[in-house]
Amino acid sequence: MHKIGNYVFDSDRLIIYKDDIDEQTISIINETFPADENYEKVFSRLKELNAEKMKMDKITVSDAGICLTYNCNLRCTYCGYSSSNNSNDKLKQSDIEVFIKDIIKKRTIKKLITKKDEPLVISFTGGGEPTYEWDLLQNVIFFIKSQCEDNNIPLYLKMT
């Protein structure tokens, strides 16, 4: 068993599950997915792999940008986005949460395999002013920070 953040990796059964699952459920999982000789073959092959050379960047994101809105109260001549005050083009909190949870899940797997603790970089940028949707920005930042803290992933936030 290996623990990373809120997850436990059962290397005998190749299962990742949340660490707050009760013992009865774990017992049911163990009975349903018993370890056998095939797992030993898999692990003998895994031991031969060099985690440093594995190409995890194809499934993980190290640097992501989130464009919260196209709303902006400025009219900068150099801005190519033609932002306005009343644009309905803004992300929903629930959509951002799905995006962040997916990134966190994949980074947790990468951390398990490579044993590297690289920071996740999130930039608030795009076609509008991120602070225009102040409540959304605050809620998203709190959510991202809590997800990274829960999963022991270093975080670096940026805003354009």
C-alpha positions as CSV (number, residue, x, y, z in Angstrom):
1,M,0.0,0.0,0.0
2,H,1.2,3.5,-0.9
3,K,-0.4,6.7,0.3
4,I,-0.4,10.0,-1.6
5,G,-2.6,12.8,-0.4
6,N,-6.1,11.4,0.1
7,Y,-5.5,8.3,-2.0
8,V,-4.1,4.8,-1.3
9,F,-2.7,2.7,-4.1
10,D,-3.1,-1.0,-3.4
11,S,-0.2,-2.4,-5.4
12,D,-1.4,-6.0,-4.9
13,R,-4.6,-5.3,-6.8
14,L,-3.6,-2.2,-8.9
15,I,-6.4,-0.2,-7.4
16,I,-6.4,3.5,-6.3
17,Y,-9.0,4.5,-3.8
18,K,-9.7,7.3,-1.3
19,D,-8.1,6.8,2.1
20,D,-11.3,7.5,4.0
21,I,-12.9,4.2,2.8
22,D,-14.0,2.1,5.7
23,E,-12.4,-1.3,6.5
24,Q,-15.6,-3.2,5.5
25,T,-15.5,-1.7,2.0
26,I,-11.7,-2.5,1.7
27,S,-12.5,-6.1,2.8
28,I,-15.1,-6.3,0.0
29,I,-12.7,-4.9,-2.5
30,N,-10.0,-7.4,-1.4
31,E,-12.5,-10.3,-1.8
32,T,-13.7,-9.1,-5.1
33,F,-10.2,-8.5,-6.6
34,P,-7.9,-11.1,-5.1
35,A,-4.2,-10.8,-5.8
36,D,-2.9,-13.6,-8.0
37,E,0.2,-14.6,-10.0
38,N,-0.5,-12.1,-12.8
39,Y,0.0,-9.2,-10.4
40,E,3.5,-10.6,-9.5
41,K,4.4,-10.7,-13.2
42,V,3.2,-7.1,-13.6
43,F,5.2,-5.9,-10.6
44,S,8.3,-7.7,-11.7
45,R,8.1,-5.8,-15.0
46,L,7.3,-2.5,-13.2
47,K,10.5,-2.9,-11.2
48,E,12.5,-2.9,-14.4
49,L,11.1,0.4,-15.5
50,N,13.0,3.6,-14.9
51,A,10.6,6.1,-13.5
52,E,13.0,9.0,-14.4
53,K,12.6,8.1,-18.1
54,M,8.9,7.6,-18.2
55,K,7.0,10.1,-20.3
56,M,4.3,11.2,-17.9
57,D,4.0,14.7,-19.4
58,K,1.6,13.3,-22.0
59,I,-1.1,12.6,-19.4
60,T,-0.3,15.4,-16.9
61,V,-0.5,19.1,-17.0
62,S,2.2,21.2,-15.3
63,D,1.0,24.6,-16.3
64,A,-2.7,25.5,-17.0
65,G,-4.5,28.7,-17.8
66,I,-8.1,29.5,-16.8
67,C,-10.0,32.2,-18.6
68,L,-12.8,33.0,-16.1
69,T,-14.6,35.6,-18.2
70,Y,-14.6,37.8,-21.2
71,N,-15.9,40.7,-19.1
72,C,-13.7,43.7,-18.6
73,N,-14.3,47.3,-17.5
74,L,-11.3,48.6,-19.5
75,R,-11.0,49.3,-23.3
76,C,-7.3,48.9,-23.9
77,T,-6.4,49.7,-27.5
78,Y,-3.9,46.8,-27.6
79,C,-6.4,44.2,-26.4
80,G,-7.5,41.9,-29.2
81,Y,-10.3,40.3,-27.2
82,S,-12.9,43.1,-27.6
83,S,-14.1,42.5,-24.0
84,S,-17.2,44.2,-22.7
85,N,-19.0,44.7,-19.4
86,N,-22.0,42.4,-20.1
87,S,-20.6,39.3,-21.8
88,N,-22.3,36.1,-20.8
89,D,-19.1,34.1,-21.7
90,K,-17.9,33.1,-18.3
91,L,-17.0,29.7,-16.8
92,K,-19.1,28.0,-14.2
93,Q,-17.5,27.0,-10.9
94,S,-18.6,23.4,-11.5
95,D,-16.8,23.2,-14.9
96,I,-13.6,24.5,-13.3
97,E,-13.9,22.0,-10.5
98,V,-14.1,19.1,-13.0
99,F,-11.0,20.5,-14.8
100,I,-9.0,20.9,-11.6
101,K,-10.0,17.5,-10.2
102,D,-8.8,15.8,-13.4
103,I,-5.5,17.6,-13.3
104,I,-5.0,16.7,-9.6
105,K,-5.8,13.1,-10.2
106,K,-3.3,12.8,-13.0
107,R,-0.6,14.7,-11.1
108,T,-1.2,12.4,-8.1
109,I,-0.5,9.4,-10.4
110,K,2.6,11.1,-11.8
111,K,3.8,11.8,-8.3
112,L,3.3,8.2,-7.3
113,I,5.2,6.9,-10.3
114,T,8.1,9.5,-10.6
115,K,8.3,10.4,-6.9
116,K,8.8,14.0,-8.0
117,D,7.0,16.8,-6.2
118,E,6.7,19.5,-8.9
119,P,4.4,22.4,-8.4
120,L,1.2,22.8,-10.4
121,V,1.1,26.3,-12.0
122,I,-2.3,27.8,-12.6
123,S,-2.6,31.1,-14.5
124,F,-5.8,33.2,-14.5
125,T,-5.7,34.9,-17.9
126,G,-7.6,35.2,-21.1
127,G,-10.0,37.4,-22.8
128,G,-11.3,39.4,-19.8
129,E,-10.2,40.7,-16.5
130,P,-10.1,37.8,-14.0
131,T,-11.0,40.1,-11.1
132,Y,-14.1,41.3,-12.9
133,E,-15.8,38.1,-11.6
134,W,-14.4,38.6,-8.1
135,D,-16.6,36.0,-6.3
136,L,-15.9,33.3,-8.9
137,L,-12.1,34.1,-8.7
138,Q,-12.1,33.8,-5.0
139,N,-14.1,30.6,-5.0
140,V,-11.9,29.0,-7.7
141,I,-8.7,29.9,-5.8
142,F,-10.0,28.5,-2.5
143,F,-11.1,25.3,-4.4
144,I,-7.7,24.9,-6.2
145,K,-5.8,25.5,-3.0
146,S,-7.8,23.0,-1.0
147,Q,-7.5,20.3,-3.7
148,C,-3.7,20.8,-3.8
149,E,-3.4,20.8,0.0
150,D,-5.5,17.6,0.3
151,N,-3.3,15.9,-2.3
152,N,0.0,17.3,-1.2
153,I,0.7,19.0,-4.5
154,P,2.7,22.2,-4.4
155,L,0.8,25.1,-6.1
156,Y,1.9,28.3,-7.8
157,L,-0.9,30.7,-8.8
158,K,-0.4,33.5,-11.4
159,M,-2.7,36.2,-12.8
160,T,-2.3,38.3,-15.9
